[in-house]
Amino acid sequence: MEYTGTLLRHAEVRTVPIDGEGHFVPCICMEIELTNSARNSMHVEKLFPRDHIKQANDEAHGLKKGMRVKVQAPLVGMRLVARNATHIEPFPEPANDLFQEEPSQCPA
């Protein structure tokens, strides 16, 4: 996917966990206002290899508030957030699967 927008504040580098074993990597984090009719905001993260903190800092240093940017990201790992839901209701559970076997009714 490709998005364009305007940086809402300077990009920053954070250290983020990549697994449950305590491994961390540098990550550029930024918020952009998308160039669309709704002007949605988008949180963007770009991970770097563990030993590339200088490259992450150098890249983030050039990403300043008000700058227009283009972001490319795969759908894998993308997350949507609805911060303004107007209605939530439980969804009915599906009926029994037609191919699921019924428990045996054998006499004892």
N, C-alpha and C positions, 0 to 999 in steps of 0.2 A: 504494500500500500504506500501511497505517496501523499503527503500533506504539506500545505504551505501555510504559513502564519507569521505572526509578529511576536517576538519575545516579550513577555510581560515583565520580566526582571532579568538581571544578568544570570547566565548559566553558572552553575557551581559544581564542584567535584565533591562527591561523597564516596565513602567506602561502604559497599553493600555485600551482604553474605550471598554466596552462590550455592551453598549446600548446608547440610546439617552438621558438618564436621568442623566448623569454625574457619572455613576458607573465605577470604574477602577479596574483592577486586575494586579498583577505582571505577567510578561511574560518573558521567556527566549527567546532571539533572537539570531540566528546564521546563518552564511553563510557556506555552504559546497560545495565542488567540488565533484560531483557525480562520483562513480566508474563505468563509462561506456565509450564507445569508443569516444563519443562526449565531455566528460568531462564537461558537463553542470554544472552550479552553481544552487544552490537551497537555497532559504531563508526559514528558519524553525522557527516557533514560537510554544512555549509550554506554555499554560495558566495555572495559579495556582489559587486556591481560594483566595479571597480578603485578608484574614488574614494570608497568607502563604509566605510573603516576605522573611523571613529567609530561608525557604526551597528552594525557587527559587534562592536566592543568593548562598546558599551552593552548589546546583547542578550546577549552572553556573560556579562557581569557579573551578570546576573540569574539565571543558570543554575548553581545551587550543588549540591554533593554532597548526595545524599539526597533531592533534589527529584524528584517524579514528573513525567514529561513525556509528551507525545504527539508522535510524529514522523510526518509524512506525506512519502512519497517515491515517485516513479514507479519502475517496474521497470527502466526504461532506466538503466543506470549502476550498478545494484545488483550487488554481488559477494558470493558465499558463500565462507566459509573453513571447511574441515574440519581442525581442529587435532588431531583424535583418530582419524584413519583407522586401521582395524584390518586392512585387507586392500587390496592394490593388485595388479592383474594386467594384463598387456597384453590388449587387446581384439583379436580376430582381424580382419585386414583383410577388407573385403568382397570377394566374388568379382567377376570381371570383369563390367562392366555388359553386360546382354544386348543393349543397343542400340549398343554400341561396335563399330565395324568392326574385323575382324581385318586384320592387315597383308596386303597382296596377295602372292600366291605366283606371280606371273607369271614365266615362264621368260625368261632373259636373251637 
